[in-house]
Amino acid sequence: MNQKTAAEFIREGANILEKAGVADAYHDARALMKATYPKALDPLSENGISNDKAAAFMALVQRRARREPLQHILGEASIYELTLKSDARALIPRHDSAEAISLAIDSLSKMNLLVPAIADLGTGSGVLLAEILHRFENARGFAIERDEKALSLAAENFETLGLSARTEVFKGSWTEWHGWPDCDLILSNPPYIQSAVIPTLQPEVRDHDPLAALDGGPDGLDAYREITKLAAAQMKPGAFLVFEIGFDQKEAVSQLLLKAGFTDLRHQQDLGGQDRAIAALKS
C-alpha cells in the first residue's frame, strides 16, 4: 500500500482542525507539515511521507486541535518584517500590532533624527521595539517590562536579532521608569481587553496569553489612562506617543490624549477597516 503524500496528510489534518473550531485550519495544517518535514511541501514532490514523519505531524495537529496556539507549537511568530521567538512567557505577537509598528515608523521618518530614542512600554516579546530598531539602524531602544519571564523572552529576541547592543531593558512598571524625557517616540501595546470579556475570548488567547497582558480593567482603558497621564507630564515636546488599540477604542483613547494636551492625532486601520493604532504629538 502506497504511503500518503504530504497533501493528503495536510487535508486530513485540516479536517481535524476544522472540526476542533480552529480558524484557518488549512493554513495551520500546512504550517505544521512544514515544521515537521519542510521538503514535503515541494510542489514537484509526490513522494509519500514516512511513518515517523506522519506520526510527528499528527502529534502537532492534535496539539493544535486542543487549541494550543500555532505560534507556541512552532516556537515563533512573524507579523511585520521579523520572526521572533514566541512562547508562553509573553503575549503572542499578532498581526493586529502591524498597524502600530507602521504608524511608529511613519512618525519617526518624519522626524529625521540622527539617533532616535524609542521606548516600548510593556514590551512583552519585544516585537514592537525590535521591528522599529530593525528599520532604523541608528536608533536606540528602551524595553520596559515588569514581568521577569516576559523580559527574558524579549532579551532573547533582541540577542538573536542582533539588537542587544542598542537596547536597554528595564525590569519594572512604566510608573517606575524615568526615561520618558529622553525619548523621541514611545509606543505601547498595553492590556486593553475589558475584564468581563476575557472569559469569552478564543482559547488560544484566554488560556495561553498571560492575563496581565490582556486585562485592561472594567472598560479596557486602565493602562491608556495611566500611560497618557505619565506621558503628558514627562515626555518632551515634539515627541510621539503611539498606541495599539482595540477595534472599538478609537474615540475613547483619542479623547484621553486630547484632554491630556496631545495634538495632531493620526489613526490607522487594518486591512479589514478596523481601527488598530493611534499616534499623538506631545506639544
C-alpha positions as semicolon CSV with decimal commas, in nm:
position;residue;x (nm);y (nm);z (nm)
1;M;0,000;0,000;0,000
2;N;0,136;0,339;-0,100
3;Q;0,215;0,590;0,172
4;K;0,004;0,906;0,188
5;T;0,151;1,218;0,036
6;A;0,204;1,545;0,222
7;A;-0,100;1,694;0,051
8;E;-0,317;1,410;0,176
9;F;-0,192;1,446;0,530
10;I;-0,243;1,822;0,519
11;R;-0,605;1,775;0,409
12;E;-0,657;1,519;0,685
13;G;-0,501;1,750;0,942
14;A;-0,704;2,047;0,823
15;N;-1,023;1,844;0,859
16;I;-0,933;1,759;1,220
17;L;-0,856;2,123;1,298
18;E;-1,171;2,250;1,133
19;K;-1,382;2,014;1,345
20;A;-1,200;2,144;1,653
21;G;-1,305;2,500;1,568
22;V;-0,966;2,624;1,452
23;A;-0,980;2,921;1,218
24;D;-0,766;2,894;0,903
25;A;-0,742;2,519;0,951
26;Y;-0,572;2,451;0,618
27;H;-0,314;2,725;0,674
28;D;-0,228;2,582;1,015
29;A;-0,210;2,224;0,891
30;R;0,026;2,331;0,614
31;A;0,243;2,522;0,863
32;L;0,261;2,215;1,087
33;M;0,363;1,997;0,793
34;K;0,635;2,248;0,703
35;A;0,761;2,234;1,061
36;T;0,762;1,855;1,054
37;Y;0,913;1,796;0,713
38;P;0,987;2,107;0,500
39;K;1,078;1,909;0,190
40;A;0,729;1,764;0,181
41;L;0,594;2,098;0,057
42;D;0,796;2,088;-0,262
43;P;0,521;2,128;-0,525
44;L;0,702;1,885;-0,752
45;S;0,716;1,613;-0,488
46;E;0,455;1,341;-0,478
47;N;0,652;1,111;-0,251
48;G;0,480;0,952;0,043
49;I;0,553;1,061;0,399
50;S;0,737;0,813;0,619
51;N;0,561;0,671;0,923
52;D;0,773;0,863;1,171
53;K;0,717;1,193;0,992
54;A;0,345;1,121;0,968
55;A;0,327;1,046;1,340
56;A;0,517;1,364;1,423
57;F;0,285;1,570;1,204
58;M;-0,032;1,421;1,353
59;A;0,101;1,482;1,705
60;L;0,134;1,852;1,621
61;V;-0,214;1,854;1,469
62;Q;-0,356;1,711;1,792
63;R;-0,184;1,983;1,994
64;R;-0,334;2,248;1,769
65;A;-0,675;2,078;1,787
66;R;-0,658;2,124;2,164
67;R;-0,629;2,495;2,079
68;E;-0,265;2,538;2,170
69;P;-0,157;2,845;1,970
70;L;0,020;2,774;1,643
71;Q;0,293;3,020;1,743
72;H;0,371;2,820;2,058
73;I;0,384;2,493;1,867
74;L;0,617;2,641;1,606
75;G;0,805;2,844;1,867
76;E;0,798;3,161;1,658
77;A;0,579;3,437;1,520
78;S;0,605;3,684;1,232
79;I;0,384;3,991;1,198
80;Y;0,584;4,254;1,008
81;E;0,940;4,206;0,883
82;L;1,096;3,994;1,158
83;T;1,048;3,647;1,300
84;L;1,065;3,632;1,679
85;K;1,067;3,354;1,932
86;S;0,722;3,309;2,085
87;D;0,619;3,107;2,389
88;A;0,400;3,123;2,699
89;R;0,618;3,385;2,869
90;A;0,460;3,676;2,682
91;L;0,169;3,784;2,466
92;I;0,184;3,623;2,123
93;P;0,285;3,874;1,851
94;R;-0,020;3,910;1,627
95;H;-0,096;4,097;1,309
96;D;-0,309;4,349;1,500
97;S;0,022;4,507;1,605
98;A;0,139;4,570;1,249
99;E;-0,054;4,898;1,230
100;A;0,110;5,038;1,544
101;I;0,451;4,943;1,403
102;S;0,367;5,110;1,072
103;L;0,243;5,426;1,243
104;A;0,555;5,442;1,461
105;I;0,782;5,402;1,159
106;D;0,594;5,679;0,976
107;S;0,617;5,909;1,279
108;L;0,991;5,857;1,320
109;S;1,053;5,902;0,948
110;K;0,900;6,249;0,967
111;M;1,143;6,348;1,245
112;N;1,464;6,273;1,051
113;L;1,676;6,230;1,365
114;L;2,038;6,115;1,372
115;V;1,997;5,884;1,673
116;P;1,630;5,848;1,763
117;A;1,544;5,705;2,104
118;I;1,241;5,475;2,127
119;A;1,076;5,314;2,427
120;D;0,835;5,021;2,430
121;L;0,615;5,015;2,740
122;G;0,518;4,661;2,839
123;T;0,746;4,517;2,573
124;G;0,641;4,153;2,617
125;S;0,819;3,952;2,347
126;G;0,992;4,272;2,231
127;V;0,825;4,265;1,892
128;L;0,728;4,632;1,861
129;L;1,067;4,766;1,962
130;A;1,256;4,506;1,758
131;E;1,069;4,600;1,441
132;I;1,144;4,970;1,490
133;L;1,512;4,916;1,569
134;H;1,539;4,685;1,268
135;R;1,405;4,961;1,041
136;F;1,611;5,243;1,198
137;E;1,964;5,108;1,226
138;N;2,089;5,420;1,405
139;A;1,818;5,413;1,672
140;R;1,849;5,305;2,035
141;G;1,572;5,146;2,234
142;F;1,437;5,101;2,585
143;A;1,233;4,791;2,667
144;I;1,019;4,834;2,979
145;E;0,856;4,523;3,125
146;R;0,757;4,434;3,481
147;D;0,720;4,062;3,422
148;E;1,056;3,886;3,456
149;K;0,961;3,595;3,231
150;A;0,840;3,821;2,951
151;L;1,151;4,036;2,979
152;S;1,371;3,727;2,948
153;L;1,195;3,638;2,623
154;A;1,239;3,992;2,492
155;A;1,609;3,983;2,580
156;E;1,649;3,654;2,392
157;N;1,481;3,803;2,087
158;F;1,696;4,117;2,095
159;E;2,007;3,899;2,120
160;T;1,904;3,669;1,835
161;L;1,820;3,965;1,612
162;G;2,146;4,144;1,686
163;L;1,976;4,433;1,865
164;S;2,106;4,392;2,220
165;A;2,383;4,649;2,183
166;R;2,123;4,915;2,101
167;T;1,865;4,809;2,358
168;E;1,841;4,880;2,730
169;V;1,599;4,662;2,924
170;F;1,425;4,784;3,237
171;K;1,254;4,540;3,474
172;G;0,966;4,726;3,631
173;S;0,648;4,915;3,561
174;W;0,631;5,218;3,334
175;T;0,536;5,409;3,651
176;E;0,884;5,331;3,787
177;W;1,076;5,410;3,470
178;H;1,231;5,756;3,443
179;G;1,338;5,770;3,078
180;W;1,030;5,947;2,943
181;P;1,204;6,281;2,870
182;D;1,484;6,108;2,678
183;C;1,267;5,951;2,410
184;D;1,159;6,076;2,069
185;L;0,890;5,812;2,039
186;I;0,717;5,596;2,299
187;L;0,492;5,315;2,190
188;S;0,288;5,054;2,367
189;N;0,053;4,765;2,313
190;P;-0,096;4,775;2,664
191;P;-0,356;4,539;2,807
192;Y;-0,686;4,663;2,665
193;I;-0,944;4,384;2,694
194;Q;-1,235;4,454;2,927
195;S;-1,210;4,226;3,231
196;A;-1,558;4,080;3,179
197;V;-1,481;3,994;2,816
198;I;-1,174;3,780;2,884
199;P;-1,367;3,456;2,959
200;T;-1,531;3,483;2,615
201;L;-1,204;3,508;2,418
202;Q;-1,076;3,233;2,190
203;P;-0,898;2,955;2,384
204;E;-0,569;3,040;2,213
205;V;-0,582;3,382;2,381
206;R;-0,776;3,315;2,701
207;D;-0,585;3,005;2,805
208;H;-0,235;3,079;2,676
209;D;-0,161;3,454;2,680
210;P;-0,060;3,598;3,019
211;L;-0,366;3,750;3,188
212;A;-0,173;4,063;3,284
213;A;-0,108;4,132;2,916
214;L;-0,481;4,113;2,837
215;D;-0,678;4,265;3,125
216;G;-0,733;4,637;3,075
217;G;-0,977;4,678;3,362
218;P;-1,355;4,719;3,364
219;D;-1,365;4,934;3,049
220;G;-1,033;4,825;2,897
221;L;-0,881;5,172;2,936
222;D;-0,687;5,150;3,264
223;A;-0,342;5,130;3,102
224;Y;-0,421;5,404;2,849
225;R;-0,522;5,641;3,131
226;E;-0,206;5,568;3,326
227;I;0,034;5,593;3,032
228;T;-0,129;5,907;2,893
229;K;-0,107;6,083;3,230
230;L;0,260;5,990;3,271
231;A;0,341;6,084;2,911
232;A;0,170;6,422;2,940
233;A;0,375;6,503;3,249
234;Q;0,714;6,368;3,141
235;M;0,754;6,340;2,763
236;K;0,945;6,614;2,585
237;P;0,764;6,844;2,339
238;G;0,782;6,718;1,982
239;A;0,793;6,350;2,078
240;F;0,534;6,099;1,962
241;L;0,320;5,859;2,162
242;V;0,189;5,557;1,969
243;F;-0,071;5,312;2,099
244;E;-0,208;4,989;1,966
245;I;-0,581;4,993;2,041
246;G;-0,879;4,762;2,035
247;F;-1,102;4,787;1,730
248;D;-1,369;4,980;1,927
249;Q;-1,143;5,210;2,132
250;K;-1,051;5,485;1,885
251;E;-1,282;5,753;2,028
252;A;-1,217;5,675;2,393
253;V;-0,838;5,671;2,363
254;S;-0,841;5,977;2,135
255;Q;-1,034;6,171;2,399
256;L;-0,784;6,072;2,668
257;L;-0,499;6,202;2,455
258;L;-0,671;6,526;2,357
259;K;-0,772;6,606;2,714
260;A;-0,410;6,547;2,822
261;G;-0,291;6,808;2,572
262;F;-0,167;6,587;2,289
263;T;-0,221;6,712;1,936
264;D;-0,201;6,602;1,572
265;L;-0,370;6,268;1,631
266;R;-0,340;6,016;1,347
267;H;-0,521;5,685;1,329
268;Q;-0,451;5,370;1,133
269;Q;-0,679;5,086;1,033
270;D;-0,601;4,729;0,940
271;L;-0,691;4,575;0,604
272;G;-1,034;4,488;0,739
273;G;-1,111;4,851;0,816
274;Q;-1,076;4,812;1,194
275;D;-0,909;5,088;1,395
276;R;-0,583;4,949;1,537
277;A;-0,341;5,230;1,622
278;I;-0,319;5,595;1,728
279;A;-0,022;5,834;1,714
280;A;-0,021;6,165;1,900
281;L;0,225;6,453;1,931
282;K;0,339;6,591;2,266
283;S;0,303;6,966;2,214
